[in-house]
Amino acid sequence: MKETQNKIRKTMKEVLDLLISKNKQYGDSAMNPTRIFAKGSAEDLIRVRIDDKLNRLLQGDKSIERDEDVILDLIGYLVLLLIAVRK
């Protein structure tokens, strides 16, 4: 049980670091999208990104990105969706 808890902590830290890094890199684009081509609320646009990530995961196309990268991004988008829903 302790080993699993430690793995949970390590994995959540990895997701946290990824989200913070991408937020710095892309600005606050998830919560405040530019809406140049896509219209909709931040919540709606995050859902579109989640759909895209799920599709990539289902396709399993290694030439796009590794499944692990897609899963990490998906977790990150789900966290952002939760933040948007709570807003």
C-alpha positions in Angstrom: 0.0 0.0 0.0 2.8 2.5 0.9 4.6 1.8 -2.4 1.4 2.6 -4.4 0.9 5.8 -2.4 4.4 6.9 -3.1 3.9 6.2 -6.8 0.7 8.2 -6.7 2.6 11.1 -5.2 5.3 10.9 -7.7 2.9 10.7 -10.7 0.8 13.6 -9.4 4.0 15.7 -9.0 4.9 14.9 -12.6 1.4 16.0 -13.8 1.7 19.2 -11.6 5.1 20.0 -13.1 3.8 19.4 -16.7 0.8 21.6 -16.2 2.9 24.5 -14.7 5.5 24.1 -17.5 2.8 24.2 -20.2 1.0 27.1 -18.6 4.3 29.1 -18.7 5.0 28.0 -22.2 1.5 28.7 -23.7 0.3 31.3 -21.3 -3.1 30.9 -19.8 -4.5 29.7 -23.1 -6.7 26.9 -21.7 -8.6 29.2 -19.3 -8.4 32.3 -21.6 -8.4 31.0 -25.2 -7.8 33.5 -28.0 -10.8 32.1 -29.9 -9.4 33.0 -33.4 -10.8 30.0 -35.1 -12.7 28.1 -32.4 -15.5 29.8 -30.5 -16.9 28.7 -27.2 -16.2 28.8 -23.5 -12.9 27.7 -22.0 -14.7 24.6 -20.7 -16.0 23.7 -24.2 -12.6 24.2 -25.8 -10.9 22.1 -23.2 -13.4 19.3 -23.9 -12.4 19.5 -27.6 -8.8 19.1 -26.6 -9.7 16.1 -24.5 -11.6 14.6 -27.4 -8.5 15.0 -29.6 -6.3 13.4 -27.0 -8.7 10.5 -26.6 -8.7 10.0 -30.3 -4.9 9.9 -30.4 -4.9 7.4 -27.6 -7.4 5.2 -29.4 -5.5 5.4 -32.7 -2.3 4.5 -30.9 -0.2 6.2 -33.6 3.3 6.2 -32.3 4.4 8.6 -35.0 2.3 11.4 -33.4 3.3 11.0 -29.8 3.9 8.2 -27.3 0.8 6.9 -25.5 2.3 7.9 -22.1 2.6 11.5 -23.4 -1.0 11.4 -24.5 -2.1 10.0 -21.1 -0.2 12.7 -19.2 -1.7 15.4 -21.4 -5.2 13.9 -20.9 -4.8 14.0 -17.2 -3.6 17.6 -17.4 -6.6 18.6 -19.5 -9.0 16.8 -17.1 -7.5 18.9 -14.2 -7.9 22.1 -16.3 -11.5 21.0 -17.1 -12.2 20.6 -13.4 -10.8 24.1 -12.7 -13.0 25.5 -15.6 -16.1 23.8 -14.3 -15.5 25.1 -10.8 -14.9 28.7 -12.1 
